[in-house]
Amino acid sequence: MLTYHQAMKSLARLPSGDVFNAVGDPTRRRVLDLLTRGELSVRRIAAPFAMSRPAISQHLRILLRARLVQVRRDGRERYYRLHARPLREIYDWVAHYERFWQGKLKALGAFLDQEDRKREGGRP
Amino acid sequence: MKRDLKFEITYPYSPEKVWRALTDPQAIAQWLMKNNFEPRVGHKFQFRVEPRPRGWSGIVDCEVLEADPPRRLVYSWCGSGLDTIVSWTLERVADDTRVRLEHTGFRGLRGWMVSRMLGKGWNSKILTQNIPTLLARWSGEGPVPNVPEAQCTHR
């Protein structure tokens, strides 16, 4: 069973606020979605959006800072690809919270059993 | 859609016994965490983890919001960057007690992520294999409501 110390330690290691902030915006989520099809140039990424290339670049910078994308330069073009690991970290964190309470409910059951045995033992 | 953490478990003891385990500070310390809890609405208390994990104060700030023995206990839970609510509901079923534990109120960006992930019933396989599906679903959703992040008002 996960001890509370282990659980809380992992809960404290919350993925960086950058990741949460990055996926909080619908445009950036759409960009991430586009990148699931593979590596794309900034021009290709910007195409479906009704916004300027600099505006898209700004979104890409935020995704880059959150380590959700990786960039490669080829001549004058920059190509972006998805880097899913930070999403995995968020998932792990959520899963830990669920496990934390599962462990606690088990511990509560064990505590109740122990109290019951004490009482039984005290009987003549 | 499931947006919160919900658990249900039945213990072979009376609601009174379970209530005591949920509300006696020494009992709570044995199965949950060290604390200075009192079953009184408005009472502010803390759960503490010792030794303190690196990078975290080891403290969860709480306030009792409801205390209706031996049926319902609700407290706020503010820690690890989350401002949330933990509620315990006890129901007598023959000689046993059905306990419903809910951890709700995930707000702000972190809360949004947590509720989305819980809502989709993720597991690690889904996450590694179906990231495209996940992102497609997300991209259809609007911006995250601008709710303040984890503001613990009673600190």
HADDOCK unambig.tbl for C-alpha pairs under 7 A between the chains (distance, minus, plus):
assign (segid A and resid 5 and name CA) (segid B and resid 49 and name CA) 6.71 0.50 0.50
assign (segid A and resid 9 and name CA) (segid B and resid 53 and name CA) 5.30 0.50 0.50
assign (segid A and resid 11 and name CA) (segid B and resid 80 and name CA) 6.13 0.50 0.50
assign (segid A and resid 12 and name CA) (segid B and resid 55 and name CA) 6.73 0.50 0.50
assign (segid A and resid 12 and name CA) (segid B and resid 56 and name CA) 5.50 0.50 0.50
assign (segid A and resid 12 and name CA) (segid B and resid 80 and name CA) 5.27 0.50 0.50
assign (segid A and resid 20 and name CA) (segid B and resid 109 and name CA) 6.01 0.50 0.50
assign (segid A and resid 20 and name CA) (segid B and resid 110 and name CA) 6.22 0.50 0.50
assign (segid A and resid 21 and name CA) (segid B and resid 109 and name CA) 6.86 0.50 0.50
assign (segid A and resid 24 and name CA) (segid B and resid 109 and name CA) 6.29 0.50 0.50
assign (segid A and resid 24 and name CA) (segid B and resid 143 and name CA) 6.47 0.50 0.50
assign (segid A and resid 24 and name CA) (segid B and resid 144 and name CA) 5.66 0.50 0.50
assign (segid A and resid 25 and name CA) (segid B and resid 143 and name CA) 5.42 0.50 0.50
assign (segid A and resid 25 and name CA) (segid B and resid 144 and name CA) 6.86 0.50 0.50
assign (segid A and resid 26 and name CA) (segid B and resid 139 and name CA) 5.79 0.50 0.50
assign (segid A and resid 26 and name CA) (segid B and resid 141 and name CA) 6.79 0.50 0.50
assign (segid A and resid 26 and name CA) (segid B and resid 142 and name CA) 5.79 0.50 0.50
assign (segid A and resid 26 and name CA) (segid B and resid 143 and name CA) 5.32 0.50 0.50
assign (segid A and resid 29 and name CA) (segid B and resid 135 and name CA) 6.50 0.50 0.50
assign (segid A and resid 29 and name CA) (segid B and resid 138 and name CA) 6.50 0.50 0.50
assign (segid A and resid 29 and name CA) (segid B and resid 139 and name CA) 5.04 0.50 0.50
assign (segid A and resid 30 and name CA) (segid B and resid 139 and name CA) 4.81 0.50 0.50
assign (segid A and resid 32 and name CA) (segid B and resid 135 and name CA) 6.83 0.50 0.50
assign (segid A and resid 33 and name CA) (segid B and resid 132 and name CA) 6.27 0.50 0.50
assign (segid A and resid 33 and name CA) (segid B and resid 135 and name CA) 5.10 0.50 0.50
assign (segid A and resid 33 and name CA) (segid B and resid 136 and name CA) 5.68 0.50 0.50
assign (segid A and resid 33 and name CA) (segid B and resid 139 and name CA) 6.94 0.50 0.50
assign (segid A and resid 36 and name CA) (segid B and resid 132 and name CA) 5.51 0.50 0.50
assign (segid A and resid 88 and name CA) (segid B and resid 127 and name CA) 6.93 0.50 0.50
assign (segid A and resid 94 and name CA) (segid B and resid 114 and name CA) 6.07 0.50 0.50
assign (segid A and resid 98 and name CA) (segid B and resid 5 and name CA) 6.90 0.50 0.50
assign (segid A and resid 104 and name CA) (segid B and resid 31 and name CA) 6.56 0.50 0.50
assign (segid A and resid 104 and name CA) (segid B and resid 32 and name CA) 6.17 0.50 0.50
assign (segid A and resid 107 and name CA) (segid B and resid 31 and name CA) 5.22 0.50 0.50
assign (segid A and resid 108 and name CA) (segid B and resid 31 and name CA) 5.43 0.50 0.50
assign (segid A and resid 109 and name CA) (segid B and resid 11 and name CA) 6.62 0.50 0.50
assign (segid A and resid 111 and name CA) (segid B and resid 31 and name CA) 6.43 0.50 0.50
